[in-house]
């Protein structure tokens, strides 16, 4: 009796094609983002935009960018998705104590000047604004620095306002939960003082303590709005690594709005590649990338 041998054939899973973002589609995204939030998306950002929007296609079940953009930008049903589109494109990476020389200047120089001003104005509190706070690391770093000052100075009172256009980032910032890797740069003594560790050591997560959270007010705000919805005048504004995405005209408009939002003698901190040199402004540079309304 002969035994017939049959060759096994392997069943391969179908390969899902990855959608390709065409140049004209990138322009549609760029035009929309530029008009809504002022951010420029040059061709060098092509892969970044493609990668971030691919996730939205997957979630919504679209096979190509044309269908996704038609739905999002041209139908009433796409209004909610416009918010998600803005959300994924405008999310920027940040970390604790980014450009740490700024926090050194704040602690060693600016605070003393602001304290003198506060005495003259008979004000009780100083107001700080993290504009474009992303996932919250900058605002919490500010809170650490200011809480440390408050522990040494009697009657040192402050408020921190933290704003971003991304609702997803704001929700993460409000939760104040980060991985241990993300807080590596924070001195151990401050970690022990202000952070709460997860009971599950395998998670390797930490949460910002109540003392850090209670002085921060997180809010959604579009820096391109004609007027900021902040009624409070600010003593210090941190807006770093945000204006690099704007064109010159929008930068000057934003700086002008910051000027109006600052008290006389207040400070604006910008990113290391965001010099105001050559820009129309009444702010005077007092340290690298630190400007004062004098």
C-alpha positions in Angstrom: 0.0 0.0 0.0 1.4 3.3 -1.0 1.2 6.3 1.3 0.7 9.5 -0.6 2.7 12.4 0.9 1.2 15.8 0.6 3.1 19.0 1.1 1.8 21.2 3.8 0.8 24.7 2.7 1.1 27.5 5.3 -1.8 29.8 5.6 -0.4 33.4 5.7 -2.4 36.2 7.3 -3.3 38.9 4.9 -0.9 41.8 4.9 -2.6 45.1 5.6 -1.4 47.9 3.4 -0.2 51.0 5.1 -1.8 54.2 3.7 0.5 56.7 2.0 0.0 60.4 2.6 0.4 62.2 -0.7 1.8 65.7 -1.0 -1.6 67.3 -1.8 -3.0 65.6 1.2 -0.2 66.9 3.4 -1.1 70.4 2.1 -4.7 69.9 3.1 -3.6 69.0 6.6 -1.1 71.8 6.7 -3.6 74.4 5.6 -6.1 73.3 8.2 -3.6 73.1 11.1 -2.1 76.5 10.1 -5.5 78.2 10.0 -6.6 76.7 13.3 -3.5 76.9 15.5 -0.8 78.6 13.5 1.5 75.6 13.3 3.5 75.2 10.1 3.9 71.8 8.6 6.7 71.9 6.0 7.5 68.9 3.7 10.1 67.9 6.3 7.3 66.9 8.6 5.7 64.6 6.0 6.6 61.3 7.8 5.7 62.6 11.2 2.2 63.7 10.0 1.7 60.4 8.1 2.7 58.4 11.2 0.5 60.3 13.6 -2.6 60.3 11.3 -2.2 56.6 10.5 -3.4 55.9 14.0 -6.6 57.9 13.4 -7.3 56.0 10.2 -6.9 52.7 12.1 -9.2 53.8 14.9 -11.9 55.1 12.5 -11.6 52.3 9.9 -10.4 54.3 6.9 -8.2 52.7 4.3 -6.7 55.8 2.8 -6.0 59.4 3.7 -8.3 60.9 1.1 -11.4 59.3 2.6 -10.3 60.3 6.1 -9.6 63.9 5.1 -12.9 64.2 3.2 -14.8 63.0 6.2 -12.9 65.2 8.7 -12.5 68.4 6.8 -15.6 68.5 4.6 -18.5 66.9 6.5 -20.5 67.9 9.6 -19.9 64.4 11.0 -16.2 65.2 11.0 -16.3 68.1 13.4 -15.3 66.0 16.4 -12.5 64.3 14.5 -11.0 67.8 13.7 -10.3 68.0 17.4 -8.5 64.6 17.3 -6.5 65.7 14.2 -5.3 68.8 16.0 -4.6 66.8 19.1 -2.3 64.3 17.4 -0.5 66.8 15.3 0.2 69.4 18.0 1.4 67.0 20.7 5.1 67.7 21.5 7.6 65.9 23.6 8.8 67.5 26.8 10.5 66.5 30.1 11.1 67.6 33.6 13.7 70.4 34.1 14.0 71.0 30.3 16.5 73.8 29.7 17.3 73.7 33.4 19.2 77.1 33.3 15.8 78.8 33.0 14.7 77.4 36.4 18.1 78.4 37.9 17.6 82.0 36.6 14.0 82.0 37.9 15.1 80.9 41.4 18.2 82.9 41.7 17.3 86.2 40.0 13.8 86.6 38.8 12.0 85.7 42.0 13.8 88.3 44.0 12.9 91.0 41.5 9.3 89.9 41.5 9.1 89.8 45.3 10.2 93.5 45.4 7.5 94.4 42.9 4.9 92.5 44.8 5.7 94.5 48.0 5.3 97.7 46.1 2.0 96.6 44.6 0.7 95.2 47.9 -0.1 91.9 46.1 -0.4 88.6 47.9 0.5 86.1 45.1 2.7 85.7 42.1 1.2 84.2 38.9 3.0 81.9 36.6 1.9 80.5 33.2 3.1 77.4 31.4 1.8 78.2 27.9 1.8 75.1 25.7 2.2 72.8 28.8 1.9 69.6 26.8 1.8 66.6 29.2 2.5 68.7 32.2 6.2 68.2 33.0 7.1 71.9 32.7 4.2 72.9 35.0 5.2 70.3 37.6 8.8 71.4 37.5 7.6 75.0 38.1 5.6 73.7 41.0 8.6 71.9 42.5 10.8 75.0 42.2 8.2 77.3 43.7 7.2 74.9 46.5 10.9 74.7 47.4 11.1 78.5 47.6 7.9 78.6 49.6 9.4 76.2 52.1 12.2 78.7 52.8 10.3 82.0 52.4 7.5 82.9 54.6 4.3 84.1 52.9 5.5 83.1 49.5 2.2 82.5 47.6 1.8 81.6 44.0 -0.5 80.3 41.3 0.4 78.3 38.2 -1.7 78.3 35.1 -1.0 75.6 32.6 -2.6 75.6 29.1 -2.5 73.6 26.0 -4.7 73.1 22.9 -4.5 69.3 23.2 -7.3 67.9 25.4 -5.4 64.5 25.5 -2.3 66.2 26.8 -4.2 68.1 29.4 -5.9 64.9 30.7 -2.5 63.3 31.0 -1.1 66.4 32.8 -4.0 66.5 35.2 -3.5 62.8 36.1 0.2 63.6 36.8 1.4 60.0 36.4 4.8 59.4 34.8 7.2 56.5 34.4 10.3 56.3 36.6 12.4 56.9 33.5 10.7 60.2 32.9 11.6 61.5 36.4 15.2 60.4 36.3 16.5 64.0 36.0 14.7 65.1 39.2 17.0 65.0 42.3 16.2 62.0 44.6 15.5 64.2 47.6 12.8 66.0 45.6 11.3 62.8 44.4 11.0 61.5 47.9 9.5 64.8 49.0 6.9 65.4 46.3 6.2 62.1 44.3 4.1 59.1 45.2 5.3 55.7 44.0 2.9 53.1 42.7 2.3 50.2 45.2 2.8 47.8 42.3 6.6 48.0 41.8 6.3 46.2 38.4 4.5 49.2 37.0 7.4 51.6 37.7 5.1 54.6 37.9 5.0 57.7 40.0 2.3 60.2 40.7 2.7 63.9 41.4 1.8 64.6 45.1 -1.1 66.8 46.2 1.3 69.5 47.2 2.5 69.9 43.6 -1.0 69.6 42.1 -3.0 72.0 44.2 -1.4 75.2 42.9 -1.8 74.3 39.2 -4.9 75.1 37.1 -4.9 73.2 33.8 -7.0 74.7 31.0 -7.5 74.3 27.3 -6.4 77.4 25.3 -5.5 78.1 21.7 -2.5 80.5 21.6 -3.9 81.7 18.2 -7.1 83.1 19.8 -7.4 86.8 19.2 -7.6 87.3 23.0 -6.5 85.0 25.7 -9.2 83.8 28.1 -7.0 84.5 31.1 -8.2 87.4 33.1 -5.2 87.2 35.5 -2.0 89.2 34.6 1.1 87.1 34.7 4.4 87.7 36.5 6.1 84.9 34.5 5.2 83.2 31.2 7.0 80.0 30.1 6.4 79.5 26.3 9.2 77.3 25.2 9.6 75.3 22.0 6.2 76.3 20.8 6.9 79.3 18.6 9.4 77.4 16.4 6.3 76.0 14.6 4.9 79.5 13.8 5.9 81.8 11.0 7.4 85.2 11.8 4.1 87.1 11.7 2.4 84.7 14.1 5.4 84.8 16.4 5.2 88.6 16.6 1.5 88.5 17.2 1.9 86.0 20.0 4.7 87.9 21.6 2.5 91.1 21.5 -0.2 89.2 23.3 2.3 87.9 25.9 3.4 91.5 26.4 -0.2 92.5 27.3 -0.6 89.5 29.5 2.5 90.3 31.6 2.6 92.7 34.5 5.2 95.5 34.2 8.5 93.9 35.1 7.2 90.4 34.3 9.3 87.7 32.5 8.9 85.7 29.3 11.0 82.5 29.0 11.2 81.1 25.4 13.0 78.0 23.9 16.7 78.0 23.0 16.0 78.4 19.3 13.3 81.1 19.7 15.2 84.3 20.0 13.2 87.5 19.9 16.1 89.4 18.4 15.0 91.4 15.4 11.3 91.1 16.4 9.1 94.0 17.2 8.8 93.8 21.0 9.1 96.0 24.1 10.6 93.0 26.0 14.3 93.3 26.8 16.6 90.3 27.0 18.1 89.8 30.5 19.5 86.3 30.1 19.8 83.7 27.3 16.2 83.3 26.1 14.8 85.2 29.0 13.0 88.5 28.4 11.6 91.2 30.7 8.8 93.8 30.3 10.7 96.9 31.4 
